[in-house]
Amino acid sequence: MSIAVITGSAGLIGAQAAGRFHELGYDVWGVDNDMRATYFGPDASTNWMRKRLERDLAAYRHFDVDIRDTQAINALFSEGGTDIGLIIHTAAQPSHDWAAKEPLTDFTVNAHGTLVLLEATRTHSPDATFIFTSTNKVYGDTPNRLPLVELESRFELREDHPYFPGIPEDMSIDASTHSLFGVSKASADLLVQEYGRYFGMATACFRGGCLTGPGHSGAELHGFLAYLMKCAATGTEYTVFGYKGKQVRDNIHSADLVAAFEAFAAIPRVAAVYNIGGGRAANCSMLEAIDLCQEISGRELNWRYSDANRIGDHMWWIGDLATFKSDYPEWSLRYGIRAILEDIHGHNVERWLSDERG
């Protein structure tokens, strides 16, 4: 049976992918050393999900390995060899703020770790499909130059603007402020494209908006909707950073994103690049998300406002999904914003409240 190697396998997207591709008959090899707890503290640990995967998936094998460890990664890929048919690379340092605190760690995890995986794939499993979870932050703050209009609860584009349906993949990544995180992810993104073009490998960069879902170990520095809902449910104070809380994000449920991975894995392409997210079907501003979280949780959110926005942060991001939908017309989004938040709350509220009680 073909092996799917999934990095960051205990994280939000990795765990969703592990479950789905296990259902499809893959032996799943998960690579995750719980660096999320290092980045964001013990409350953000993914060990709870690792234990669930090991308990529930009969053909799951866990590797407590750092993706920067060339020797360990090569040993893993050497063992799997040509039986490895799919790599889903979701492991990352995912935070703007944390990257500025430890730039060397951020860059080596996001860029060098991706290179280690690509080279191991090329050497040992060259016919495998390599899927990379990239980010819309590769575009830097270029979206902030759009002629946004300030409305009561959000920033928005006029309907006659060509980007109103969403931002396409041809937006420049040059001459903008990315944050150090954006730079490390852009470097990885380019490597994935180059290994596809130069070596003829099946690769894809999925440039996500906000990736979310019930398996997210949300933390203040990463995990917008999951952490917001957790704060609403537990009474923890939440801080809104800049832009009057009117910054807009599109959000995609982990199940919808993994369905896109599944579609690509079935009919892979070389050096594909896709903007992927909630698009026009699933987006919200901070203020709108706060209202929904309060309504669903039945509790008033304890939040404060900071005038300082995060460097390189977007005032407005809605991705155009047309390229992916054109290549894979049978794929479609199943979750809107309310459904995403209800799913996050329903799956986690008891665990969150239990953790609060100690």
C-alpha positions as CSV (number, residue, x, y, z in Angstrom):
1,M,0.0,0.0,0.0
2,S,1.2,3.5,-0.8
3,I,2.6,5.6,2.0
4,A,1.5,9.2,2.7
5,V,4.2,11.2,4.6
6,I,2.5,14.1,6.5
7,T,4.6,16.6,8.3
8,G,3.0,18.6,11.1
9,S,0.7,15.6,11.4
10,A,-0.7,16.5,14.8
11,G,-1.5,20.0,13.7
12,L,-4.7,21.3,12.3
13,I,-4.2,20.5,8.6
14,G,-1.8,17.6,9.2
15,A,-4.2,15.7,11.4
16,Q,-7.2,16.3,9.1
17,A,-5.0,15.0,6.2
18,A,-3.9,12.0,8.2
19,G,-7.4,11.0,8.9
20,R,-8.6,11.5,5.3
21,F,-5.8,9.8,3.5
22,H,-5.9,6.9,6.0
23,E,-9.6,6.5,5.0
24,L,-8.5,6.4,1.4
25,G,-6.2,3.4,2.2
26,Y,-2.8,5.0,2.6
27,D,-0.4,4.0,5.3
28,V,0.2,7.3,7.0
29,W,3.6,8.3,8.4
30,G,3.3,11.3,10.6
31,V,6.2,13.6,11.2
32,D,5.7,16.0,14.2
33,N,7.9,16.9,17.2
34,D,5.4,19.3,18.8
35,M,7.3,22.5,18.0
36,R,4.0,24.3,18.4
37,A,4.4,24.0,22.1
38,T,7.9,25.6,21.8
39,Y,6.5,28.5,19.8
40,F,3.3,29.2,21.8
41,G,3.5,27.4,25.1
42,P,2.1,24.2,26.6
43,D,-1.5,25.3,25.9
44,A,-0.8,25.1,22.2
45,S,0.7,21.6,22.4
46,T,-0.5,19.2,19.7
47,N,0.3,16.1,21.8
48,W,-3.5,15.5,22.4
49,M,-4.0,15.1,18.7
50,R,-1.0,12.9,18.3
51,K,-2.4,10.5,20.9
52,R,-5.8,10.6,19.1
53,L,-4.2,9.7,15.8
54,E,-2.2,6.8,17.3
55,R,-5.3,5.5,19.0
56,D,-7.7,5.8,16.1
57,L,-5.7,5.2,12.9
58,A,-4.6,1.6,12.6
59,A,-2.1,2.3,9.8
60,Y,-0.6,5.4,11.4
61,R,3.1,5.5,12.3
62,H,4.5,8.5,14.2
63,F,8.0,10.0,13.8
64,D,9.1,12.4,16.5
65,V,11.5,14.1,14.1
66,D,12.5,17.7,13.3
67,I,12.1,18.4,9.6
68,R,15.5,20.2,9.7
69,D,17.3,17.0,10.7
70,T,18.6,15.9,7.3
71,Q,19.9,12.5,8.5
72,A,16.6,11.6,10.2
73,I,14.5,12.7,7.3
74,N,16.7,10.8,4.8
75,A,16.5,7.7,6.9
76,L,12.7,7.9,6.9
77,F,12.5,8.4,3.1
78,S,15.1,5.8,2.5
79,E,13.0,3.3,4.4
80,G,9.8,4.3,2.5
81,G,11.5,4.6,-0.8
82,T,9.2,4.3,-3.9
83,D,6.3,3.1,-1.6
84,I,6.0,6.8,-0.6
85,G,3.4,8.1,-3.0
86,L,2.4,11.4,-1.4
87,I,4.0,14.0,0.8
88,I,1.8,16.6,2.5
89,H,4.0,19.2,4.1
90,T,2.2,21.2,6.7
91,A,4.9,21.6,9.4
92,A,5.9,25.3,9.9
93,Q,6.6,28.1,12.2
94,P,3.4,30.0,11.5
95,S,3.5,33.4,13.3
96,H,4.6,36.9,12.2
97,D,5.4,37.9,15.8
98,W,7.3,34.7,16.8
99,A,9.4,34.9,13.6
100,A,10.7,38.4,14.6
101,K,11.7,37.0,18.0
102,E,13.7,34.1,16.6
103,P,14.4,34.7,12.9
104,L,17.0,31.9,12.6
105,T,14.5,29.3,13.9
106,D,11.7,30.6,11.7
107,F,13.8,30.5,8.5
108,T,15.4,27.2,9.1
109,V,12.1,25.5,9.9
110,N,10.1,27.0,7.1
111,A,12.7,27.3,4.3
112,H,15.5,24.9,5.2
113,G,13.1,22.2,6.5
114,T,11.2,22.4,3.2
115,L,14.4,22.0,1.2
116,V,15.4,18.9,3.3
117,L,12.0,17.3,2.5
118,L,12.1,18.2,-1.2
119,E,15.6,16.7,-1.6
120,A,14.7,13.6,0.3
121,T,11.7,13.2,-2.0
122,R,13.7,13.7,-5.1
123,T,16.4,11.3,-3.9
124,H,14.2,8.4,-2.6
125,S,10.7,8.9,-3.9
126,P,10.9,11.0,-7.1
127,D,7.5,9.9,-8.4
128,A,5.7,11.0,-5.3
129,T,3.4,14.0,-5.3
130,F,4.5,16.9,-3.0
131,I,1.9,19.2,-1.6
132,F,3.0,22.3,0.3
133,T,0.8,24.3,2.7
134,S,2.0,27.8,1.7
135,T,0.4,31.1,2.7
136,N,-1.1,34.3,1.3
137,K,1.7,36.1,3.3
138,V,4.0,35.4,0.3
139,Y,2.4,38.5,-1.2
140,G,3.5,40.7,1.6
141,D,1.5,43.8,2.3
142,T,0.8,44.5,-1.4
143,P,-3.0,43.8,-0.8
144,N,-3.0,46.9,1.5
145,R,-2.4,49.1,-1.6
146,L,-5.9,48.2,-3.0
147,P,-8.4,51.0,-2.9
148,L,-10.3,49.7,0.1
149,V,-13.5,51.3,1.3
150,E,-14.2,51.5,5.0
151,L,-17.6,50.2,6.0
152,E,-19.3,50.0,9.4
153,S,-17.8,46.6,10.3
154,R,-15.2,45.9,7.6
155,F,-12.9,47.1,4.9
156,E,-14.1,46.1,1.4
157,L,-13.4,46.6,-2.3
158,R,-16.0,48.1,-4.6
159,E,-17.8,45.5,-6.7
160,D,-16.5,46.9,-10.0
161,H,-12.8,46.3,-8.9
162,P,-11.2,43.4,-10.8
163,Y,-10.1,41.9,-7.5
164,F,-13.5,42.0,-5.9
165,P,-14.0,38.2,-6.5
166,G,-10.7,37.7,-4.8
167,I,-7.0,38.2,-5.2
168,P,-5.4,36.0,-7.9
169,E,-2.1,34.2,-8.1
170,D,-0.6,36.8,-10.4
171,M,-0.3,39.5,-7.7
172,S,3.4,40.4,-7.3
173,I,5.3,39.1,-4.3
174,D,8.0,41.8,-4.9
175,A,8.6,45.3,-3.4
176,S,6.4,44.7,-0.3
177,T,6.8,44.1,3.5
178,H,6.3,40.5,4.2
179,S,7.3,40.0,7.8
180,L,10.2,37.6,8.4
181,F,7.6,34.8,8.5
182,G,6.3,35.8,5.0
183,V,9.9,35.7,3.7
184,S,10.6,32.3,5.0
185,K,7.4,30.9,3.6
186,A,7.9,32.6,0.3
187,S,11.4,31.0,0.1
188,A,9.8,27.6,0.7
189,D,7.1,28.3,-1.8
190,L,9.7,29.1,-4.5
191,L,11.7,26.0,-3.7
192,V,8.6,23.8,-4.1
193,Q,7.9,25.4,-7.5
194,E,11.5,25.1,-8.6
195,Y,11.8,21.4,-7.7
196,G,8.6,20.9,-9.8
197,R,9.9,22.8,-12.8
198,Y,13.6,21.9,-12.7
199,F,13.2,18.2,-11.8
200,G,9.8,17.5,-13.3
201,M,8.3,16.6,-9.9
202,A,4.6,16.8,-9.2
203,T,4.4,19.7,-6.7
204,A,1.8,22.2,-5.5
205,C,1.8,25.3,-3.4
206,F,-1.5,26.0,-1.7
207,R,-1.4,29.7,-0.6
208,G,-3.9,29.6,2.1
209,G,-5.8,32.4,3.8
210,C,-6.8,31.6,7.4
211,L,-6.8,27.8,7.8
212,T,-9.1,26.7,10.6
213,G,-11.2,24.0,12.1
214,P,-11.9,22.0,15.3
215,G,-8.5,20.4,15.4
216,H,-6.7,23.8,15.7
217,S,-4.6,24.3,18.9
218,G,-5.3,28.0,18.7
219,A,-3.0,30.5,20.4
220,E,-2.8,34.3,20.7
221,L,0.0,34.5,18.0
222,H,-1.6,32.0,15.6
223,G,-5.1,30.6,15.0
224,F,-7.5,33.4,14.5
225,L,-10.9,31.8,14.7
226,A,-10.1,28.9,16.9
227,Y,-8.4,31.1,19.5
228,L,-11.1,33.8,19.3
229,M,-13.8,31.2,20.0
230,K,-11.7,29.7,22.8
231,C,-11.5,33.1,24.4
232,A,-15.2,33.7,24.0
233,A,-16.0,30.3,25.6
234,T,-13.5,30.6,28.5
235,G,-13.6,34.4,29.3
236,T,-9.9,34.8,28.3
237,E,-9.0,38.3,27.2
238,Y,-8.5,38.7,23.4
239,T,-6.5,41.5,21.8
240,V,-7.5,42.9,18.4
241,F,-4.4,44.4,16.7
242,G,-5.0,47.5,14.6
243,Y,-7.1,48.4,11.6
244,K,-10.1,49.2,13.9
245,G,-10.9,45.5,14.0
246,K,-12.2,45.8,10.4
247,Q,-9.5,43.7,8.8
248,V,-11.0,41.0,6.6
249,R,-9.8,37.4,6.3
250,D,-11.2,34.5,4.3
251,N,-11.3,31.3,6.2
252,I,-11.2,27.7,5.1
253,H,-12.2,24.7,7.1
254,S,-9.5,22.1,7.4
255,A,-11.8,19.5,5.8
256,D,-12.3,21.7,2.7
257,L,-8.6,22.3,2.3
258,V,-7.8,18.6,2.7
259,A,-10.5,17.8,0.1
260,A,-8.5,20.1,-2.3
261,F,-5.3,18.2,-1.5
262,E,-7.2,15.0,-2.3
263,A,-8.3,16.4,-5.7
264,F,-4.8,17.4,-6.5
265,A,-3.3,14.1,-5.4
266,A,-5.7,12.2,-7.7
267,I,-4.6,14.3,-10.8
268,P,-1.3,16.0,-9.9
269,R,0.4,18.7,-11.9
270,V,3.9,20.1,-12.0
271,A,4.7,23.3,-10.1
272,A,1.1,24.2,-9.5
273,V,0.3,27.4,-7.5
274,Y,-3.1,28.0,-6.0
275,N,-4.7,30.7,-3.8
276,I,-6.9,28.7,-1.5
277,G,-9.3,29.8,1.2
278,G,-12.8,30.7,2.0
279,G,-13.0,33.2,-0.9
280,R,-16.2,35.1,-1.3
281,A,-18.1,32.3,0.3
282,A,-16.4,32.3,3.7
283,N,-14.9,35.5,5.0
284,C,-15.3,37.9,7.9
285,S,-13.8,40.9,9.6
286,M,-12.5,40.8,13.2
287,L,-15.6,42.7,14.4
288,E,-17.9,40.3,12.5
289,A,-16.1,37.3,13.9
290,I,-16.5,38.6,17.5
291,D,-20.2,39.0,17.0
292,L,-20.6,35.5,15.7
293,C,-18.4,34.0,18.5
294,Q,-20.5,35.8,21.2
295,E,-23.7,34.6,19.5
296,I,-22.6,30.9,19.2
297,S,-21.0,30.7,22.6
298,G,-23.7,32.6,24.4
299,R,-21.0,34.6,26.2
300,E,-19.7,38.2,25.8
301,L,-16.1,38.2,24.6
302,N,-13.6,40.0,26.9
303,W,-11.5,41.9,24.4
304,R,-9.4,44.9,24.1
305,Y,-8.0,46.9,21.2
306,S,-4.4,47.8,20.3
307,D,-3.7,50.5,17.7
308,A,-0.5,48.7,16.6
309,N,-1.2,46.4,13.7
310,R,1.2,43.5,13.0
311,I,4.0,44.3,10.5
312,G,3.1,43.0,7.1
313,D,-0.5,42.2,8.1
314,H,-3.3,42.4,5.6
315,M,-6.1,44.9,5.9
316,W,-8.1,42.8,3.5
317,W,-7.6,39.3,2.1
318,I,-10.1,37.4,0.1
319,G,-8.4,34.9,-2.3
320,D,-9.7,34.1,-5.8
321,L,-10.3,30.4,-6.0
322,A,-10.9,30.4,-9.7
323,T,-7.6,28.8,-10.8
324,F,-8.1,25.8,-8.5
325,K,-11.8,25.5,-9.4
326,S,-10.9,25.5,-13.1
327,D,-8.3,22.7,-12.7
328,Y,-10.5,20.7,-10.3
329,P,-14.2,21.7,-11.0
330,E,-15.7,18.9,-8.8
331,W,-14.2,20.6,-5.6
332,S,-16.3,23.1,-3.7
333,L,-16.4,24.6,-0.2
334,R,-18.8,23.0,2.2
335,Y,-18.3,25.3,5.3
336,G,-19.2,28.9,5.6
337,I,-18.0,31.1,8.5
338,R,-20.9,30.3,10.9
339,A,-20.6,26.5,10.2
340,I,-16.8,26.7,10.9
341,L,-17.3,28.5,14.2
342,E,-20.1,26.2,15.3
343,D,-17.9,23.2,14.5
344,I,-14.9,24.7,16.5
345,H,-17.1,25.4,19.5
346,G,-19.0,22.1,19.4
347,H,-15.9,20.0,19.3
348,N,-13.8,21.9,21.8
349,V,-15.9,23.7,24.4
350,E,-15.9,20.9,27.0
351,R,-12.2,20.4,26.7
352,W,-11.5,24.1,27.0
353,L,-13.6,24.5,30.1
354,S,-12.1,21.3,31.6
355,D,-8.6,22.8,31.1
356,E,-9.7,26.0,32.7
357,R,-10.9,24.2,35.8
358,G,-7.6,22.4,36.0
